């Protein structure tokens, strides 16, 4: 299975090592977040060794050329096609046989065989299906940009996600200079792989040390902050989890979580009360993952609880302290996958004291790391401030 390098290590990481011949990739994200920019840069790099084609239904060739000059992209060997009729696009692909074709975007295309307007469910389904069949028949890679709804999901029928091989989403705030690209489906690589980019005046650039983005630089230790060692696909990341616990100004305390699962927060507060005797029933609790990253794995439980207790007691955690581990309803600390990789990433970034599940304890001591292995929540609270 041959892969085509896109010229961006972060983009290749999310794809599983590069574009696969005959694969269909769907990329979604908010308007203006960088989808077209990333693909224009990737296609310009691929054009130096392969035949490529950029099909734009939203911008004219002159507008794309203007953006390419602004980004410093060499578009001399990058053919552009401003077209929205599917039959003409298919004819051009069959004639040119490009190794990679970018469709910007799938919602702008229409087939003359259907009477509905571009962007309708029938048109999106038919155009995507025909492009997918063409990709498989000719062994050519096709990358489609998809619009998203207000809820952040891909617009159009869900069958669009089912027929393609890979689904990528842009995450992050458009007002921030950092962008996250996450794989939600990948037949040729790891799911939940994460690529981190910085938006500059020369386009998107990969970030080699993404953990630095998700760690705040405090002059001194502050209450309500805990460093989590999380795992995104094959990459361990250090992310700062922040908590703010304050007296509720009303009869119903607020529970708000940004970047972490909302329902899990309520469960963790119940476990904290039941098994550690720490009550927050009269407190507002706010949780935030620094840097706009979204954490979906249960191994974030311990970091969330320690951040909450730190804010409630107004007692900072020790410097150089990081944690990971899932907390069960019985108050036990459950193991997390790839524990050794998490420990090595922590050491690389200068964290010398880790509170980890007992099942993740290294068989041999790691030089430079004090790994405190525990199996109960109350023991973890004692160890953190003991």
Secondary structure, DSSP 8 states (H G I E B T S, - for coil): --EE--S-HHHHHHHTSSEETT-EEEEE--TTSSHHHHHHHHHHHHTTTS-EEEEESSS-HHHHHHHHHHHT---TT--EEE--BHHHHHHHHHHH--SEEEEE-GGG-B-TT--S-TTSHHHHHHHHHHHHHHHHHHT-EEEEEE-B-TTSSBSS-THHHHHSSEEEEEES-TTSSEEEEEEEEETTS-TT-EEEEEEETTEEEE-S-GGGGGS---SS--TTEEEEEEEETTEEEEEEEEEEEEE-SSSS--EEEESS-HHHHHHHHHHHHHHH----TTEEEEEEEGGG----SGGGHHHHHHHHHHHHHT----TTEEE--EE-TTSBEE--SSHHHHHHHHHHTT--EEEEEGGG--SS--TT-EEEEESBHHHHHHHHH-
